[in-house]
Amino acid sequence: LLLLTDRADEAAPLYQALASSSLGGAATWASCQAAALDFLAGRYLDAGTAFERICEGAAGDPWHAYACSMAELSDQMERLRSEGEPHGAAAYYQR
């Protein structure tokens, strides 16, 4: 509900606490949510690392396919930012 009310800053520590618990599937779900918050904030390296960790360790988990695809997407977004930034809006406005 915190995310629906635009309070992601309050949701993040709760997801991280649940992610570090021993509650199995709930911990994996919370890890995905925390990584998704990183992704939405443009922290693609952090998100990609977290999603990759879930992808490697949760083969039978319902969140496995999601985590693997988000790990790949996070890597692509970081690559686009790092390779495209010198040619993007920042370069245009520095002219």
Order of alpha helices (4+ residues) and beta strands (2+ residues): alpha-alpha-alpha-alpha-alpha
